[in-house]
Amino acid sequence: MAVVARTDLAFQQCVAPSCAATFGVEEVLTACPVCGSLLDVAYDWNRLRPPTSFEVFERKWMRRGDPLAFSGVWRFHEFLPYAPRESVVTIGEGQTLLAVSDGVGAYVGMRPGRLHLQYEGLNPSGSFKDNGMCAAFTHARMIGARRAACASTGNTSASLAVYCAVTRLMRGIIFIGSGKISYGKLSQALDYGALTIQIAGDFDDAMARVKEVSGRLGIYLVNSVNPFRLEGQKTIMYRVLEALGWEVPEWIVVPGGNLGNSSAFGKAFAELKALGLIQRVPRLAVINAAGANTLHELYTRRGLRWGGGRADLAPACHYYDELDRDKRRADTIASAIEINRPVNLTKCLRALETCDGVVREVSEQEILDAKAQVGAGGLGCEPASAASVAGARQLVAEGVIGRDERVVCILTGHQLKDPTATVAYHTTDQKLFNEVLGSRGVSRASHANRAVSVGNRIDEIVQAIDLYG
């Protein structure tokens, strides 16, 4: 199946340098059949002749009637040219915002004008997943798939379901763990008509089962182990650069769950630098929740590194054995990153090497306090998103990030993805607070915006407004 050299303009390639086997884009693979490693979508850039400047993308803003120019993913088709134009699937994803936030910046410890928030909650399904889902659906359309499946903590399922509903191309099948999905996300999957299968277990169990079932039934798998998913997620970085006038920031800070975003970002910058479009890459910070901290444990404490593609994965195997032995499950209020076995671990290690990266973990308290600050600045986000802000704050306090450096924190999902956590943080109902947050070690709501209770009397209302308003 593998070949030594390809004449294709686009192909799939094993990420392990010792293997580097290649396969056609028409093949449906989630791992290298030769050695079992992950796969990249790779390109013969010499023959493709991509743009030599970013001006071509700026000109596309004038063609808003063209669906590919309108899409914040396919506007950069030249950087993910595995699909012909007629195969592209788009529902208008990628109309997202990079905003300077001095209020959040002050909380993090940055000087004015230096902290930026990349808000992916403006995507059709409310999270960054749509960037990758349109790319996966495009590949699925190319190979004639009729059913698509995923394991999900919520956002992937919502994205899969909305693309199935809008395009009518495939039937969506979603695997979720028992009690491991917020109602905000589950409501999307149900409302959009996807078949939802809840299994006894957590995300890692659901991921194992969906891979088995997809292989047995020939169902197209859209989790981020699918290399085409990550091609779409690269475009988040293109939009960041576009918003910054094509200047590279000093830091990109991103939550770490299944590690698809960090992997995609590293690939994006490595490709742009190889093409001569940027002269340097930013540093990358990947932030785990303390209750789902596999990358932090392996990278920071056990010294796991990419090593130019010679990574010794024994520490990961030992750690996973420990998790099984001790029956430890990922557990965090940041449900979108509640994952013990990130499928893109090796690609993320590569990205950390490419971008001179660091990894940190943050507590539930730090996540929720950061989330409240983001909300107070006008860009409400789900808890997992706020891990990036909490992590940036920690890195500034450590002196790793300088106060004058330009930092982009990725906000991965909309506030209404998990309204229960938001209401519990700001509530005056101590019982609700304890049930939702106190059980996770959150002792206070340092930045709560609580409702003021008054009687149904005009003078009491006026007095409350005078006192608190």
NUKEMI-16725 format. One line per 5 residues: their letters; for each residue x, y, z of C-alpha. Coordinates in steps of 0.001 Angstrom, whole numbers, plus 500000, padded with zeros to 6 digits. Example, Ala and Ser with C-alpha at 12.3 -4.5 7.8 and 13.67 -1.06 7.14 Angstrom:
REM NUKEMI-16725
as = 512300:495500:507800  513670:498940:507140
END
This chain:
REM NUKEMI-16725
mavva = 500000:500000:500000  502817:502393:500829  504961:503934:498117  508402:505527:498137  507541:508626:496128
rtdla = 504259:510129:494970  503216:512097:491958  500115:513385:493788  499877:517065:494629  498317:516077:497978
fqqcv = 498708:512832:499899  498684:511346:503384  501990:510704:505108  503015:508942:508307  504332:511414:510904
apsca = 507059:509002:512063  510262:509957:510170  511497:506388:510436  508450:505275:508425  507164:508259:506389
atfgv = 504943:505952:504333  502579:507763:501988  499025:507072:500892  496514:508668:498565  493963:511202:499729
eevlt = 491268:508860:498451  492046:506420:501255  490177:506574:504576  492812:506111:507274  493125:507179:510899
acpvc = 496575:505653:511422  499489:504499:509309  498828:500898:508156  502585:500260:508179  503608:501356:511687
gslld = 500433:502562:513428  501521:506201:513818  499342:509213:513074  499027:510667:509595  499458:514133:508132
vaydw = 497943:515553:504988  501031:516569:503013  501545:518517:499797  503993:518804:496928  504409:522542:497399
nrlrp = 506924:522871:494562  504328:521782:492033  501368:523456:493730  503091:526853:493772  501213:528402:496719
ptsfe = 500952:532183:497132  504228:534002:497763  502464:536699:499809  499312:537048:501861  497761:539666:499557
vferk = 495753:537055:497652  493708:536355:500788  493008:540004:501433  491568:540319:497923  489107:537531:498662
wmrrg = 487264:539813:501093  485837:541550:498046  484248:538294:496826  481805:537674:499660  479282:536160:497257
dplaf = 481660:533278:496611  481033:530602:499318  484714:529629:499384  485859:533217:499760  483240:533814:502462
sgvwr = 484294:530788:504534  487008:531524:507079  488409:528077:506312  488195:527820:502521  489295:531410:502002
fhefl = 492711:529803:502584  492125:526944:500162  495660:527379:498776  497028:526179:502145  494849:523043:502282
pyapr = 494572:522116:498605  493703:518441:498974  490167:518936:497605  488948:520350:494278  486690:523334:494546
esvvt = 483587:521360:493531  484017:518971:496489  484313:521632:499185  481694:521618:501961  480993:524900:503705
igegq = 478177:526364:505791  479888:529708:506414  482250:528612:509177  485180:530714:510356  483502:534124:510698
tllav = 485375:534597:513953  486872:537478:515893  490297:538421:517206  489726:541055:519875  492100:543053:522040
sdgvg = 490903:542752:525638  492637:545119:528037  490344:544089:530892  491315:540441:530583  494864:541543:529846
ayvgm = 495059:543405:533164  493818:540273:534939  496470:538198:533196  499155:540790:534002  499715:542143:530485
rpgrl = 500187:545748:529442  497364:547403:527432  496996:546300:523840  499029:543111:524232  496433:540411:525013
hlqye = 494197:539189:522196  491303:536747:522413  490565:534599:519358  486848:533895:519757  485841:530691:517986
glnps = 482406:530661:519636  481056:532563:516618  481166:529442:514430  477812:527945:513310  477788:525283:516029
gsfkd = 479361:527589:518601  482878:526144:518744  486156:525827:516880  485206:522318:515762  483494:523651:512633
ngmca = 486886:524605:511187  487872:520956:511117  484430:519487:510471  483995:521255:507134  487399:519896:506094
aftha = 486516:516351:507189  483124:516550:505462  484863:517710:502315  487066:514615:502357  484074:512418:503206
rmiga = 482234:513857:500213  485247:513152:497995  485243:509458:498911  481432:509057:498907  480787:508420:502613
rraac = 477162:508081:503715  477560:507901:507503  479877:509793:509849  480615:509128:513514  482490:510652:516418
astgn = 483146:510261:520115  482539:513513:521900  482521:515471:525112  480031:517728:523327  481478:520164:520816
tsasl = 482452:517610:518182  479001:516049:518369  477318:519422:517912  479506:520218:514917  479012:516819:513286
avyca = 475263:517080:513812  474937:520558:512327  476931:519648:509215  474808:516556:508719  471611:518570:509171
vtrlm = 472544:521451:506879  474261:519529:504076  472142:516349:504126  475256:514518:502952  475530:511934:505722
rgiif = 473816:510434:508753  475550:511468:511971  476244:508968:514770  477547:510249:518094  479116:508313:520969
igsgk = 479094:510004:524372  480062:508801:527825  477590:508513:530662  477065:511868:532356  479994:513429:530475
isygk = 478324:516039:528290  476771:519393:529087  473121:519928:528229  474010:522935:526091  476002:520681:523760
lsqal = 473768:517614:523985  470759:519739:523055  472454:520622:519768  473137:517020:518792  469568:516008:519612
dygal = 467946:519024:517957  469950:518572:514751  468799:514978:514435  471964:512945:515004  471771:509397:516328
tiqia = 473197:509662:519849  474560:506582:521594  475421:506940:525265  477760:504268:526574  478761:503366:530127
gdfdd = 482146:505055:530468  483984:508295:529721  485306:509935:526556  488258:507572:526284  485870:504603:526347
amarv = 483648:506254:523742  486675:506951:521556  487776:503321:521684  484301:502061:520775  483688:504510:517931
kevsg = 486980:503530:516307  486020:499854:516506  482495:500405:515226  483601:502706:512411  486124:500136:511256
rlgiy = 483630:497303:511342  480760:499135:509631  482743:501338:507264  481559:504571:508898  483587:507729:508290
lvnsv = 485284:508815:511548  485509:512572:512099  487391:512781:515392  490682:514672:515235  492594:511433:514664
npfrl = 491303:512089:511133  494139:514088:509493  491760:516102:507319  490095:517531:510442  493346:519168:511451
egqkt = 493822:520729:508024  490709:522802:508687  491850:523710:512178  495072:525181:510778  493013:528062:509441
imyrv = 492390:529449:512938  496024:530555:512847  495671:532041:509377  492812:534190:510630  494854:535242:513659
lealg = 497687:536364:511388  495216:538067:509052  493764:540061:511963  497262:541047:513099  498232:542358:509673
wevpe = 500224:539153:509017  502529:539824:511945  503385:536802:514065  502551:537163:517784  505002:536086:520464
wivvp = 502643:533523:521997  499660:531332:521145  497950:529913:524243  495444:527102:523731  493515:524641:525930
ggnlg = 494759:521072:525697  492165:518288:525393  492552:515836:522525  495409:518103:521348  494059:518609:517843
nssaf = 494284:522398:517892  497837:522558:519214  498873:519955:516629  497190:521848:513800  498669:525180:514885
gkafa = 502184:523763:514912  501683:522353:511420  500307:525657:510153  503306:527641:511327  505840:525034:510199
elkal = 504339:525112:506692  504184:528911:506510  507809:529196:507590  508926:526532:505096  507103:528445:502353
gliqr = 508907:531654:503322  505698:533497:504216  506771:534073:507846  510280:534434:509231  509633:533038:512686
vprla = 507047:530957:514535  505336:531982:517774  505843:530115:521009  503038:527744:521951  501546:527178:525400
vinaa = 499176:524237:525875  497062:524395:529030  495560:521343:530697  492879:521317:533357  494366:519790:536505
gantl = 491677:517105:536431  492680:516024:532912  496390:516716:532825  497949:513924:530762  500058:516205:528557
helyt = 501328:518187:531549  502197:514991:533398  504043:513483:530436  505728:516601:529086  506541:518617:532197
rrglr = 506999:515930:534822  508137:512863:532863  510126:514566:530144  508355:513165:527079  509548:514946:523923
wgggr = 509162:514637:520160  512929:514417:519724  512862:515099:516006  510463:512207:515516  512328:509780:517763
adlap = 509970:510098:520727  510122:507245:523208  506468:506744:524095  507206:504371:526984  506394:507076:529578
achyy = 502936:507473:528002  502321:503722:528041  503397:503505:531687  501189:506444:532628  498148:504973:530886
deldr = 498763:501710:532736  498793:503679:535987  495478:505322:535089  493938:501911:534441  495419:500363:537565
dkrra = 494201:503170:539810  490902:503547:537906  491527:507265:537487  489141:509070:535179  489495:512575:533821
dtias = 487331:514922:535886  487036:518662:535312  484389:521356:534991  486056:522080:531633  484234:519165:530016
aiein = 485471:519944:526502  489024:518992:527567  488066:516182:529964  490253:513599:528218  492875:511225:529657
rpvnl = 494216:509712:526429  494663:512491:523859  494715:510938:520397  497007:513615:518969  499712:513319:521613
tkclr = 502591:512735:519202  501541:515522:516838  501285:517893:519789  504797:516922:520896  505959:517815:517395
aletc = 504155:521175:517585  505732:521929:520965  509156:521269:519472  508398:523387:516385  507137:526284:518491
dgvvr = 509479:526030:521516  506398:525285:523576  505494:524918:527219  502726:523025:528997  500922:524009:532178
evseq = 497926:522860:534216  495352:525089:535935  492860:524395:538692  489081:524512:538509  489183:527704:540572
eilda = 491610:529353:538152  489514:528292:535146  486269:529680:536534  487810:532937:537748  489372:533448:534305
kaqvg = 486047:532593:532657  484314:535290:534708  486904:537832:533572  486407:536877:529928  482645:537233:530371
agglg = 483007:540620:532038  484921:541709:528958  481994:540830:526699  483132:537540:525153  481479:534799:527149
cepas = 483141:531415:526782  482765:527845:527973  484994:526726:530879  487530:524902:528695  488195:528102:526739
aasva = 489115:529946:529908  491946:527499:530566  493958:529461:528000  493492:532717:529930  494214:531061:533267
garql = 497327:529499:531778  498522:532803:530334  498095:534395:533758  500200:531671:535331  502925:532057:532713
vaegv = 503050:535837:533156  503349:535379:536936  506237:532954:536333  507964:535430:534028  507797:533010:531091
igrde = 505526:535378:529156  506625:539015:529233  504076:541708:529987  504879:543490:526727  504750:540439:524499
rvvci = 501825:539968:522157  499732:537007:523302  496759:535325:521609  494533:533175:523837  492207:530825:521978
ltghq = 488594:530825:523193  487340:527545:521797  483622:527635:522529  480611:529849:523212  479402:530706:526708
lkdpt = 476072:528916:526210  477821:525598:525604  477806:525106:529381  475398:527572:531045  475139:525486:534219
atvay = 478721:526263:535218  478197:529971:534545  474999:530226:536573  476472:528185:539429  479495:530499:539630
httdq = 477403:533675:539808  474509:532281:541860  473344:533311:545299  472095:529754:545806  474769:528111:547944
klfne = 473275:524671:547354  473615:525027:543582  477156:526340:543959  478152:523400:546139  476510:520809:543890
vlgsr = 478035:522043:540646  481326:523605:541726  482026:522928:545390  482256:519206:544744  485136:519968:542362
gvsra = 487166:521924:544888  485978:525401:543920  485739:527305:547198  484769:530795:546064  483434:532856:543202
shanr = 485984:535649:543336  484474:537579:540431  480799:536673:540740  478118:539012:539425  475274:538006:541704
avsvg = 471634:538989:541359  470315:541398:543957  467109:540233:545651  464547:542903:546560  460872:543026:547353
nride = 458265:543926:544759  458313:547589:545796  459487:550556:543739  461406:552166:546603  463362:548968:547282
ivqai = 464192:548606:543591  465364:552221:543339  467400:551841:546511  469088:548707:545129  469938:550458:541862
dlyg = 471334:553470:543755  473386:551192:545982  474712:548719:543418  474283:550462:540069
END
